[in-house]
Amino acid sequence: MSTSPEQLFEAFRLDRQDLALDGYELECLPHLRRHTAPAGKGGESLLCFSRLDAGQERAQIREQIEHFRRR
């Protein structure tokens, strides 16, 4: 039985999505993971492992943009 690329990626995602990156704080939300620079340290932040709801992508992206603007 072979593993499809989709199955392989899903296994990778499940294995890695809740691991914090060095130097970042991990925020686990139902539809994505935020890796944010610690408060007061400056630096960039990033989103990964997103599973945006169909038809809600724009609203969810805007929500994240506003979140980072407030920081």
C-alpha positions as CSV (number, residue, x, y, z in Angstrom):
1,M,0.0,0.0,0.0
2,S,1.5,3.3,-1.0
3,T,1.0,6.7,0.6
4,S,-0.3,9.5,-1.6
5,P,1.3,12.9,-1.5
6,E,-1.8,14.3,0.3
7,Q,-1.7,11.6,3.0
8,L,2.0,12.2,3.5
9,F,1.5,16.0,3.9
10,E,-1.4,15.4,6.3
11,A,0.8,13.2,8.4
12,F,3.5,15.8,8.4
13,R,1.1,18.6,9.3
14,L,-0.4,16.6,12.2
15,D,3.1,15.8,13.5
16,R,4.6,19.3,13.2
17,Q,1.7,21.8,13.6
18,D,1.9,22.1,17.4
19,L,5.7,22.5,17.7
20,A,6.9,26.0,18.5
21,L,9.7,27.4,16.4
22,D,12.8,28.5,18.3
23,G,12.4,32.1,19.4
24,Y,8.7,32.3,18.8
25,E,5.6,31.8,20.8
26,L,3.0,29.4,19.4
27,E,-0.7,30.3,19.3
28,C,-2.9,27.4,18.4
29,L,-6.2,28.4,16.8
30,P,-8.7,26.0,15.3
31,H,-7.9,27.0,11.7
32,L,-4.2,28.0,11.9
33,R,-1.1,28.3,13.9
34,R,0.6,31.6,14.7
35,H,4.3,31.9,15.5
36,T,4.8,35.3,17.1
37,A,7.9,37.0,18.3
38,P,7.8,37.4,22.1
39,A,6.4,40.7,23.3
40,G,8.9,43.5,23.5
41,K,11.5,41.7,21.4
42,G,10.4,43.0,18.0
43,G,10.8,40.8,15.0
44,E,8.6,39.2,12.4
45,S,5.7,36.7,13.0
46,L,4.2,34.1,10.7
47,L,1.2,32.0,10.2
48,C,1.3,28.4,9.1
49,F,-0.7,25.2,8.9
50,S,-3.8,27.0,7.9
51,R,-7.1,25.4,7.1
52,L,-9.3,28.3,6.1
53,D,-13.0,27.7,5.8
54,A,-14.3,27.7,2.2
55,G,-16.0,31.0,1.4
56,Q,-14.5,32.6,4.5
57,E,-10.9,33.0,3.3
58,R,-10.9,36.7,2.9
59,A,-12.5,37.4,6.2
60,Q,-10.1,35.1,8.0
61,I,-7.1,36.6,6.3
62,R,-8.3,40.1,7.2
63,E,-8.8,39.0,10.8
64,Q,-5.1,37.9,10.9
65,I,-3.9,41.2,9.3
66,E,-5.8,43.1,12.0
67,H,-4.5,40.9,14.8
68,F,-0.9,41.7,13.7
69,R,-1.6,45.4,13.2
70,R,-2.8,45.6,16.8
71,R,0.5,44.1,18.2
